[in-house]
Amino acid sequence: MFSGKKVIVLGGAKSGISAARVLVGLGAVVTLTDKIPLHQMAEGDRSALQELNIRLVTGSHPGDLLTGADLIVKNPGIAPDIDFLKEARERGVPWISELELAWLITEAEVVAITGTNGKTTTTALTGEILAQGRRPVAVGGNIGVPLTSISLGKGPQWLLVVEASSFQLEDCYRLHPRVAIFTNLTEDHLDRHGTMAAYLAAKKRLVQNQTKEDFVIVNEDDPVLAGEEFGPGQRIGFSLRPGAADCWVEEGWFCWRNERIAPTGDLALPGSHNQENALAGLAAALVLGLKPEEISRGLRSFAGVEHRLEFVGEVRGIKFYNDSKATNPDSTSTALHSFGKKVLLLAGGYDKGADFDSLAPLFQEKVKGLFTFGGTGEKIRRQVTGAGFGAVTPALDLADAFNQALARAEAGDVILLSPACASWDQYANFEERGNHFKALVRALGEKP
């Protein structure tokens, strides 16, 4: 399919490097282009690219690369309206996402998860549950493992459990998941998609190729998703309301069509949002033929996801939680509801176009002090103050916010990083931001 084809990989981050490596192995003639000069890239990325022995064009995306090109594999973080892609469209050069490439090179069945919040936890939890069955399972996609790095060579006996973002899905055309899961849909990425309608349309590309033999699992408690149609796939609903869907929670049990499947106590993660995540994974497992005891075993063995309400440690009686993956206001709202007391909250980052004034009433109830930083720090302070929440302290950056919160904290307090924003103003990704927070906590334990 790709042997001898001239393929441009647009973007040299993790997914681009993985795509380039796979394409070289399939015999393609690969050029990778990135707007960041090679010498400014992270050392690991730079070394990986140089080891591939492909043509590298960095510092810009010159249009002459398109001459004779057969295909572009685009990094999902690159907007579709850049000049290079406009010229590609004029020249008739198609582009796909790395996720689509991964689908084209595998025979595995795919269980794909999308939504605004809960994707990563649901993906990891679903993978853990499905791994208790008889089929081999691999987990990847937007969860941090490029899907091309695990999809090649997987036969039809395999299950690939995939987190799919709207950025990835807008460049997918033939992706055909056996099971598609929609966790929820709230305002996010409007700086990229423009409108909620366009955002939803990108998400729904996940089911564009499904047939009546496939399954689409939908959160029926979500006001947007509950009213949407999702094509010909068999719709399976989940809900926290007893009897309101195919799968629900009742009297301490995860239930499926009036059958008790597993005790909710099997799931160690706190919060009703995690019960929703578990219901989605449980539904996927049941339609794929797993037994209740296998599902229960998977729930018990799941320890959670790094950077998602991750307990970092306790120092001087103060507990620290890393929720760096909370990149929108709704995700931060979910995190705050997981605590029974007021917290010291660190929030801010790259502005994706969200508004924060609606958080003010929740802050009154759940936040002892708010410390804002990054590109949206002043916007958050202004909006929540205008809406009636005044306990806000501006900070220069995450470290400054951390230190100011620490100065206010007393034994028994919680300091929570749940930024409500993306990380791209000051960090390469949310993992880097979360790791910085964890390093700040670890440094406290090292002090005499």
Backbone torsions as a table, in degrees:
resi	resn	phi	psi	omega
1	MET	NA	-36.2	-175.8
2	PHE	-114.7	-8.7	-176.9
3	SER	-59.4	126.2	179.4
4	GLY	79.1	-5.0	-179.0
5	LYS	-78.9	144.1	176.7
6	LYS	-90.4	109.6	-173.8
7	VAL	-118.9	131.5	175.4
8	ILE	-101.5	125.1	172.6
9	VAL	-97.6	117.3	-174.2
10	LEU	-100.2	102.8	-178.1
11	GLY	110.9	127.2	-172.6
12	GLY	-107.2	21.3	176.7
13	ALA	-76.3	-166.4	-173.4
14	LYS	-52.2	-48.3	-176.7
15	SER	-68.2	-35.8	178.1
16	GLY	-66.6	-42.8	178.5
17	ILE	-62.5	-43.2	179.3
18	SER	-63.6	-44.3	179.1
19	ALA	-61.5	-44.4	-179.9
20	ALA	-62.2	-42.6	-179.5
21	ARG	-61.7	-44.4	-179.9
22	VAL	-66.0	-43.5	-178.5
23	LEU	-63.5	-40.3	176.4
24	VAL	-60.1	-43.8	178.9
25	GLY	-63.3	-25.7	179.2
26	LEU	-91.5	4.6	174.3
27	GLY	90.5	11.8	179.1
28	ALA	-77.8	156.7	173.4
29	VAL	-95.4	108.4	-166.2
30	VAL	-108.5	132.9	167.0
31	THR	-119.5	128.6	175.8
32	LEU	-109.5	130.3	179.2
33	THR	-124.5	138.1	179.3
34	ASP	-143.0	141.6	-178.5
35	LYS	-71.7	-18.9	177.9
36	ILE	-82.9	128.5	176.7
37	PRO	-58.8	146.9	-175.3
38	LEU	-55.5	-40.6	-175.6
39	HIS	-71.0	-14.1	179.3
40	GLN	-95.9	-5.6	179.8
41	MET	-73.4	158.3	173.9
42	ALA	-58.0	145.3	-173.9
43	GLU	-57.4	-40.7	-179.9
44	GLY	-62.8	-42.8	178.7
45	ASP	-66.3	-42.9	-178.9
46	ARG	-61.9	-44.1	179.9
47	SER	-65.4	-41.1	-179.5
48	ALA	-63.5	-40.7	179.7
49	LEU	-67.2	-41.7	-178.8
50	GLN	-67.8	-31.5	178.8
51	GLU	-70.6	-21.5	-178.5
52	LEU	-72.3	-20.9	179.7
53	ASN	56.4	48.6	176.3
54	ILE	-116.7	171.9	175.8
55	ARG	-73.8	125.7	178.8
56	LEU	-114.3	128.8	175.6
57	VAL	-125.8	107.8	-174.6
58	THR	-122.3	162.6	-178.4
59	GLY	93.4	-17.5	178.3
60	SER	-171.4	173.6	175.6
61	HIS	-119.2	80.9	-177.0
62	PRO	-65.7	138.4	-176.7
63	GLY	-64.3	-24.7	-177.2
64	ASP	-68.5	-12.2	175.0
65	LEU	-63.3	-23.1	-176.0
66	LEU	-76.1	-14.3	-178.7
67	THR	-62.0	117.5	178.1
68	GLY	78.5	2.6	-178.3
69	ALA	-70.4	141.8	178.3
70	ASP	-97.1	-28.7	-172.5
71	LEU	-162.0	149.7	170.7
72	ILE	-118.0	132.9	169.7
73	VAL	-105.9	113.1	-168.3
74	LYS	-100.1	134.0	170.8
75	ASN	-62.8	133.9	-176.1
76	PRO	-63.5	-23.1	-179.6
77	GLY	-75.3	-9.6	-179.0
78	ILE	-89.2	125.1	-178.5
79	ALA	-66.9	147.3	-176.7
80	PRO	-75.5	-4.6	-175.7
81	ASP	-103.9	15.8	176.7
82	ILE	-71.6	158.3	-174.9
83	ASP	-58.2	-38.3	-177.8
84	PHE	-61.2	-42.3	-179.0
85	LEU	-76.3	-31.6	174.0
86	LYS	-61.6	-42.6	178.4
87	GLU	-67.8	-37.2	177.1
88	ALA	-60.4	-42.3	179.0
89	ARG	-62.8	-42.1	179.2
90	GLU	-63.7	-33.6	-179.2
91	ARG	-86.8	-5.8	179.7
92	GLY	79.2	22.9	177.7
93	VAL	-90.6	116.6	-177.1
94	PRO	-77.9	159.7	172.8
95	TRP	-137.0	151.6	178.7
96	ILE	-134.4	168.1	175.4
97	SER	-88.5	163.6	175.1
98	GLU	-60.8	-31.9	176.9
99	LEU	-62.3	-43.6	177.4
100	GLU	-64.0	-42.0	176.9
101	LEU	-58.2	-43.4	179.7
102	ALA	-59.8	-38.5	178.0
103	TRP	-66.5	-39.3	-176.3
104	LEU	-68.4	-20.8	-174.7
105	ILE	-107.5	15.7	-178.9
106	THR	-132.0	158.3	172.2
107	GLU	-109.6	0.7	-177.0
108	ALA	-67.5	153.2	169.7
109	GLU	-79.9	145.8	-174.3
110	VAL	-115.4	133.2	166.5
111	VAL	-110.2	112.8	-172.1
112	ALA	-116.1	135.8	-176.4
113	ILE	-118.4	129.8	173.5
114	THR	-137.7	177.2	-175.6
115	GLY	142.0	-177.3	179.2
116	THR	-88.5	-50.4	-178.2
117	ASN	-123.1	155.1	175.2
118	GLY	84.0	0.4	-176.3
119	LYS	-61.2	-47.2	-173.9
120	THR	-66.9	-47.1	178.6
121	THR	-62.1	-43.6	179.9
122	THR	-63.6	-40.2	179.1
123	THR	-63.6	-49.5	-179.2
124	ALA	-64.0	-41.5	-179.7
125	LEU	-67.6	-42.7	178.1
126	THR	-61.5	-41.9	176.7
127	GLY	-61.0	-41.5	179.7
128	GLU	-63.9	-41.3	179.3
129	ILE	-66.8	-49.2	-176.6
130	LEU	-63.9	-27.6	178.9
131	ALA	-67.2	-13.5	177.3
132	GLN	-80.9	-11.4	179.4
133	GLY	-85.6	-163.9	-173.6
134	ARG	-89.3	-15.7	-175.6
135	ARG	-92.8	144.8	174.6
136	PRO	-67.9	145.1	-173.8
137	VAL	-131.1	139.1	170.7
138	ALA	-131.8	146.1	-175.6
139	VAL	-120.9	132.7	179.7
140	GLY	-166.7	-162.9	-177.7
141	GLY	99.2	-141.1	-176.7
142	ASN	-67.0	-4.8	-179.9
143	ILE	-73.4	-7.5	177.6
144	GLY	121.8	-9.7	177.5
145	VAL	-113.4	110.0	-179.6
146	PRO	-54.7	132.7	-173.9
147	LEU	-65.3	-31.3	178.5
148	THR	-62.5	-24.3	-178.5
149	SER	-74.4	-13.7	-178.4
150	ILE	-126.5	-10.5	-173.0
151	SER	-86.3	-29.5	-174.2
152	LEU	-62.4	129.7	176.2
153	GLY	84.7	-3.8	179.3
154	LYS	-76.4	125.4	-180.0
155	GLY	-83.2	179.4	-174.8
156	PRO	-66.7	-12.9	177.2
157	GLN	-75.9	-16.0	-177.0
158	TRP	-81.7	150.5	168.1
159	LEU	-114.4	125.5	172.1
160	LEU	-103.1	120.7	178.3
161	VAL	-100.4	118.9	-163.4
162	VAL	-126.1	127.3	166.8
163	GLU	-87.4	127.0	-176.0
164	ALA	-122.7	122.5	178.2
165	SER	-90.6	164.0	177.1
166	SER	-63.3	-33.9	179.1
167	PHE	-63.8	-39.2	178.1
168	GLN	-71.4	-42.3	-172.9
169	LEU	-69.7	-28.6	-177.7
170	GLU	-66.8	-14.4	176.9
171	ASP	-113.9	26.2	175.2
172	CYS	-108.1	139.0	-176.3
173	TYR	-128.8	-33.3	-177.9
174	ARG	-116.2	-3.3	178.2
175	LEU	-52.7	130.3	-173.9
176	HIS	-139.6	86.0	179.6
177	PRO	-74.2	140.6	173.7
178	ARG	-67.0	-38.3	177.5
179	VAL	-129.9	127.1	176.2
180	ALA	-116.1	134.4	-179.0
181	ILE	-120.6	131.7	174.7
182	PHE	-114.7	113.1	-175.0
183	THR	-78.1	-44.2	-177.9
184	ASN	-177.9	173.2	176.4
185	LEU	-149.4	114.5	175.5
186	THR	-134.1	171.8	-174.4
187	GLU	-58.8	123.1	179.3
188	ASP	-165.3	155.2	175.4
189	HIS	54.4	31.3	179.9
190	LEU	-71.8	-19.1	173.9
191	ASP	-65.3	-24.5	-180.0
192	ARG	-97.3	-49.3	-173.1
193	HIS	-88.9	-22.1	176.7
194	GLY	89.8	-51.1	-177.4
195	THR	-136.0	160.6	175.6
196	MET	-63.7	-34.4	179.5
197	ALA	-62.6	-41.8	179.1
198	ALA	-69.5	-37.4	177.1
199	TYR	-61.9	-46.7	178.1
200	LEU	-63.6	-40.7	179.6
201	ALA	-60.5	-39.3	177.6
202	ALA	-64.2	-42.9	179.2
203	LYS	-62.0	-41.3	-175.2
204	LYS	-72.4	-8.5	172.5
205	ARG	-62.2	-17.2	177.3
206	LEU	-59.7	-30.0	-175.1
207	VAL	-110.3	11.0	-173.1
208	GLN	-64.7	-21.9	-178.9
209	ASN	-111.3	6.9	180.0
210	GLN	-69.9	155.7	176.0
211	THR	-121.0	-179.7	-179.9
212	LYS	-68.3	-10.3	176.5
213	GLU	-83.2	-10.3	-175.7
214	ASP	-99.1	176.9	-177.7
215	PHE	-129.0	140.5	172.1
216	VAL	-124.8	120.2	-174.7
217	ILE	-104.0	123.7	-167.0
218	VAL	-128.4	137.3	173.8
219	ASN	-75.4	103.9	-176.3
220	GLU	-78.3	-5.4	173.9
221	ASP	-86.6	-11.1	179.7
222	ASP	-82.1	124.0	-173.9
223	PRO	-65.0	-27.1	177.9
224	VAL	-79.5	-51.8	-175.4
225	LEU	-65.4	-36.1	-176.3
226	ALA	-60.1	-29.1	-178.1
227	GLY	-96.4	5.4	-176.2
228	GLU	-98.8	150.9	170.2
229	GLU	-97.2	145.5	-175.2
230	PHE	-128.5	36.8	173.3
231	GLY	80.2	-164.3	-170.7
232	PRO	-80.9	-8.5	-179.4
233	GLY	-61.8	151.6	179.6
234	GLN	-68.5	118.6	-175.6
235	ARG	-81.9	126.5	175.6
236	ILE	-119.8	120.6	-177.8
237	GLY	-99.2	149.7	170.4
238	PHE	-130.2	151.1	-173.9
239	SER	-157.8	151.6	171.8
240	LEU	-81.5	-8.3	-179.3
241	ARG	-89.7	123.2	-177.5
242	PRO	-54.7	127.5	175.6
243	GLY	75.4	4.4	-174.3
244	ALA	-84.9	-7.1	-177.5
245	ALA	-156.6	-168.8	178.9
246	ASP	-71.4	-28.6	-172.4
247	CYS	-134.0	130.2	-176.7
248	TRP	-153.9	178.0	176.8
249	VAL	-113.0	132.6	178.8
250	GLU	-154.3	127.9	174.5
251	GLU	50.7	44.4	175.7
252	GLY	79.3	18.1	179.8
253	TRP	-132.5	144.7	164.8
254	PHE	-83.2	123.2	-172.6
255	CYS	-117.2	151.3	178.9
256	TRP	-135.8	106.9	176.8
257	ARG	48.4	54.3	176.9
258	ASN	72.4	8.4	175.4
259	GLU	-109.1	131.9	175.2
260	ARG	-78.2	125.3	-174.6
261	ILE	-101.4	-48.0	-177.5
262	ALA	-157.8	146.0	175.5
263	PRO	-66.5	141.8	177.1
264	THR	-62.7	-23.4	177.8
265	GLY	-66.0	-14.4	175.8
266	ASP	-67.0	-22.2	-179.3
267	LEU	-93.1	118.1	-176.0
268	ALA	-78.4	-20.0	-174.3
269	LEU	-74.8	138.5	-178.9
270	PRO	-81.8	161.9	170.1
271	GLY	98.3	143.8	178.8
272	SER	-65.8	-28.7	178.6
273	HIS	-63.5	-32.4	176.9
274	ASN	-74.9	-27.7	171.9
275	GLN	-65.9	-38.0	174.7
276	GLU	-61.5	-44.4	178.4
277	ASN	-59.5	-41.0	179.8
278	ALA	-66.1	-39.2	178.2
279	LEU	-60.5	-40.8	178.9
280	ALA	-62.5	-46.1	179.1
281	GLY	-66.2	-38.9	178.1
282	LEU	-62.5	-43.2	179.1
283	ALA	-62.4	-43.1	178.4
284	ALA	-60.7	-43.1	-179.6
285	ALA	-63.6	-40.9	-177.9
286	LEU	-67.9	-41.5	-179.9
287	VAL	-70.5	-19.3	177.3
288	LEU	-95.3	6.4	168.9
289	GLY	94.8	11.2	178.4
290	LEU	-74.8	156.1	-178.9
291	LYS	-94.2	155.5	-179.8
292	PRO	-53.4	-40.6	-178.8
293	GLU	-66.9	-31.3	176.3
294	GLU	-69.6	-41.1	177.7
295	ILE	-63.3	-44.9	179.6
296	SER	-60.6	-40.1	179.2
297	ARG	-64.4	-39.9	178.3
298	GLY	-65.6	-40.4	177.2
299	LEU	-61.9	-43.1	-177.0
300	ARG	-67.6	-31.3	-174.9
301	SER	-87.2	-5.5	-176.0
302	PHE	-84.2	122.8	-175.1
303	ALA	-101.0	-3.7	-179.3
304	GLY	106.9	-177.2	-173.4
305	VAL	-122.1	136.8	176.4
306	GLU	-61.1	140.2	178.4
307	HIS	73.8	8.3	176.4
308	ARG	-122.5	97.6	-175.6
309	LEU	47.2	44.5	-177.4
310	GLU	-82.9	123.1	176.2
311	PHE	-73.9	118.4	-175.3
312	VAL	-90.9	-38.4	-179.4
313	GLY	160.6	178.8	179.5
314	GLU	-130.2	126.5	-180.0
315	VAL	-131.2	125.2	-179.8
316	ARG	54.5	35.2	178.0
317	GLY	81.0	2.1	178.9
318	ILE	-101.5	130.1	179.9
319	LYS	-98.3	141.5	-176.0
320	PHE	-120.9	130.0	179.3
321	TYR	-125.1	133.4	-180.0
322	ASN	-103.8	109.7	177.2
323	ASP	-121.5	45.3	-174.9
324	SER	-60.1	-23.3	-178.8
325	LYS	-75.7	-3.9	175.3
326	ALA	-77.0	92.3	-172.9
327	THR	-105.9	15.2	174.7
328	ASN	-150.7	163.5	-175.9
329	PRO	-59.9	-37.6	-178.5
330	ASP	-65.0	-36.3	178.5
331	SER	-66.6	-39.7	176.0
332	THR	-65.9	-38.5	176.0
333	SER	-58.4	-44.4	178.6
334	THR	-60.8	-42.9	179.7
335	ALA	-61.5	-44.7	-178.3
336	LEU	-63.1	-35.2	179.0
337	HIS	-68.4	-13.3	-178.9
338	SER	-81.6	-9.4	-178.2
339	PHE	-109.6	140.8	-178.6
340	GLY	-89.4	2.1	-178.9
341	LYS	-139.3	169.0	178.4
342	LYS	-70.2	144.9	-177.5
343	VAL	-121.7	164.6	168.9
344	LEU	-95.4	114.6	-168.6
345	LEU	-106.9	131.5	173.4
346	LEU	-105.1	122.2	-175.3
347	ALA	-143.0	148.8	177.9
348	GLY	141.1	172.3	-179.6
349	GLY	147.7	-148.0	-177.7
350	TYR	-74.6	137.8	-176.7
351	ASP	-85.6	112.2	176.8
352	LYS	-96.1	9.1	177.7
353	GLY	95.9	5.7	-178.6
354	ALA	-78.6	158.1	172.6
355	ASP	-105.4	149.2	-172.8
356	PHE	-118.7	-4.8	-175.6
357	ASP	-63.0	-27.6	-179.6
358	SER	-68.2	-14.6	178.8
359	LEU	-80.0	-16.1	-173.8
360	ALA	-55.2	-47.2	178.9
361	PRO	-60.6	-38.7	178.0
362	LEU	-67.2	-38.9	176.6
363	PHE	-60.6	-39.5	178.1
364	GLN	-57.9	-37.7	-176.0
365	GLU	-83.5	-35.0	-166.4
366	LYS	-117.6	-9.8	-171.4
367	VAL	-119.1	122.2	177.0
368	LYS	-78.4	-37.1	177.4
369	GLY	-158.5	138.2	-179.7
370	LEU	-111.4	130.9	-179.0
371	PHE	-122.0	111.9	-171.7
372	THR	-102.2	145.7	-177.6
373	PHE	-149.3	171.2	172.5
374	GLY	78.3	-169.3	-174.4
375	GLY	-61.4	-28.6	179.6
376	THR	-101.6	3.8	-175.1
377	GLY	-53.8	-48.6	-179.0
378	GLU	-69.1	-37.1	178.2
379	LYS	-62.3	-45.8	178.7
380	ILE	-61.5	-47.9	-179.3
381	ARG	-57.3	-46.5	-177.2
382	ARG	-64.6	-44.1	-174.7
383	GLN	-71.6	-44.6	-177.2
384	VAL	-73.7	-31.6	175.4
385	THR	-65.7	-43.1	177.7
386	GLY	-62.8	-25.6	179.9
387	ALA	-94.4	6.3	170.8
388	GLY	109.6	1.1	178.8
389	PHE	-104.9	117.2	-170.8
390	GLY	-106.7	-7.7	-174.2
391	ALA	-83.4	63.3	-175.5
392	VAL	-119.9	133.7	176.8
393	THR	-123.8	118.7	178.3
394	PRO	-74.1	147.8	179.5
395	ALA	-134.6	158.8	-178.9
396	LEU	-73.1	-40.3	-176.6
397	ASP	-158.6	-174.6	-177.0
398	LEU	-61.5	-43.5	-178.9
399	ALA	-61.8	-40.4	178.2
400	ASP	-66.0	-42.7	177.4
401	ALA	-61.5	-43.1	178.9
402	PHE	-59.6	-48.0	-177.2
403	ASN	-67.3	-36.6	178.0
404	GLN	-68.6	-39.3	176.7
405	ALA	-64.7	-40.6	-179.7
406	LEU	-62.3	-37.8	179.4
407	ALA	-65.4	-27.8	179.6
408	ARG	-88.6	-19.2	-170.4
409	ALA	-76.0	149.3	174.8
410	GLU	-124.6	163.8	177.1
411	ALA	-54.4	133.8	-177.6
412	GLY	98.2	-12.2	179.8
413	ASP	-80.1	163.2	174.4
414	VAL	-119.2	129.9	170.0
415	ILE	-106.4	119.8	-173.1
416	LEU	-118.8	122.5	167.3
417	LEU	-89.7	108.4	175.7
418	SER	-143.3	84.2	-158.7
419	PRO	-70.3	-22.0	-177.2
420	ALA	65.8	9.5	-176.2
421	CYS	-145.6	158.8	172.6
422	ALA	-68.8	171.7	-172.2
423	SER	-103.0	-3.1	-161.8
424	TRP	-71.6	-7.0	177.4
425	ASP	-74.4	-32.8	-175.3
426	GLN	-130.6	-9.1	-176.8
427	TYR	-136.0	157.4	178.7
428	ALA	-70.2	-30.4	-177.5
429	ASN	-165.5	174.3	-177.9
430	PHE	-69.0	-26.5	177.4
431	GLU	-63.1	-44.5	179.4
432	GLU	-62.2	-40.5	178.2
433	ARG	-64.2	-45.9	179.1
434	GLY	-63.4	-38.4	178.6
435	ASN	-66.7	-34.1	175.6
436	HIS	-63.6	-44.4	178.0
437	PHE	-59.5	-44.6	-179.3
438	LYS	-65.3	-35.4	177.0
439	ALA	-64.9	-37.8	177.0
440	LEU	-63.0	-39.6	178.2
441	VAL	-67.7	-45.8	-179.9
442	ARG	-59.7	-37.1	-179.8
443	ALA	-62.1	-31.3	178.1
444	LEU	-64.7	-40.2	-179.1
445	GLY	-69.8	-19.4	-178.9
446	GLU	-87.5	-13.8	-178.6
447	LYS	-78.5	142.2	179.9
448	PRO	-67.8	NA	NA
